Amino acid sequence: MTMLRYELGDTGPAIAEIRSKLTQLGLLDDTAPGPSTFDEDVDRAVRQFQQERGLTVTGVVDATTYRVLDEARWRLGDRLLSYVVGNPQAGDDVLALQRRLSELGFDVGRVDGVFGPRTGDALREFQRNVGLPADGTCGPSTFKSLGRLAPIVTGGRPESLRAVEALRQAGKRLPGKVVVIDPGHGGADRGHRAHGLDEAAVVEDLAARIEGRLTATGVRTFLTRGPGSDSSPTDSERAEFANDSGANLLISLHVDAHPNPEASGVATYYFGGNEPGTASAIGEQFAGLVQREIVARTDLVDCRTHAKTWDLLRHTKMAAVRVELGYITNEGDGARLADPDFRDVVAEAMVIAIQRVYLPSGEDAATGALRFHDLAAN
């Protein structure tokens, strides 16, 4: 199957469509369009769009960027919205609907622009409250009711308050919690390679070390792929696996690479975009804990935490983070990644971060202070 990929210098009908979408979004001035060419203006517009939408900024329109471009063209009222099993609608119109319902006090779950079952339930509850047929379809009558109410409603982040309360009710003890560990890549896809290492093998080993420690504390753990597996699930398949497992948390393991061999350090990512109220509150907290524990226990450069809308982070129902543990192309980071003792330290840092997600503020410890034997003793 041909991989969708358009970049600087490409021409053809698909480029004309991309130019049209970018113009519609106000990112490209194509009032007098020339040839259907992916020129430098398109490259800049694509990079700006990727930055605004929480995607990796490459200037390349791959399948993910193309899909998000298509989602961005929808405005609330452009089409009927409803929950479709197996093929949920997604777009800026769904995001606007979720935000309005959430501000009105209806539980849509995460505001992510994907019309899932919780959005459908929230819509039906809204329809019942305003005296409309509760059919779960957002059509003209529902748009009108939402339009009447929206100007008098002030928002906040009620979905964040619900997430924090659910975390509190889950309790502080780790036994019984479910954590999915996602070693990136796999099978023929080995990820980044340098200094005699390949990314898939490094994260497989790290996943095994985390799994062993979590299991010892009574946590139920699942791997999205086993060590030595010949499969490389897509991010959507990994998210579906995590959702089906009923996980409380997911941690995805990767290492980074860069043409500049001086690039180094660790970064952690959680779900969130530039739109207000779209970030996962617990995901953001979890990412911060993972990042700080790793930085406190190692000498990796702190590249901080960042919000992204990558499929794995967007489609998981639980709080999920992706860790980019050093640059395999950097000599120093590569040497650390090759060291089993270093991987042990990182595995412990991640397990401690998972425990700290559940600790009330009054019982939490300083970053870098907790040790695995403290958890195992409890």
Secondary structure, 3 states (H helix, E strand, C coil): CCCCEECCCCECHHHHHHHHHHHHCCCCCCCCCCCCECCHHHHHHHHHHHHHCCCCCCCCEEHHHHHHHHHHCCCCCCCCECCCCCCCCECHHHHHHHHHHHHCCCCCCCCCCECCHHHHHHHHHHHHHCCCCCCCCECHHHHHHHHHHHHHCCCCCHHHHHHHHHHHHHCCCCCCCEEEEEECCECCECCCEECCEEHHHHHHHHHHHHHHHHHHCCCEEEECCCCCCCCCCCHHHHHHHHHHHCCCEEEEEEEECCCCCCCCCEEEEEECCCCCCCCCHHHHHHHHHHHHHHHHHCCCCEEEEEEECCHHHHHCCCEEEEEEEEECCCHHHHHHHCCHHHHHHHHHHHHHHHHHHHCCCCCCCCCCCCCHHHHHHC
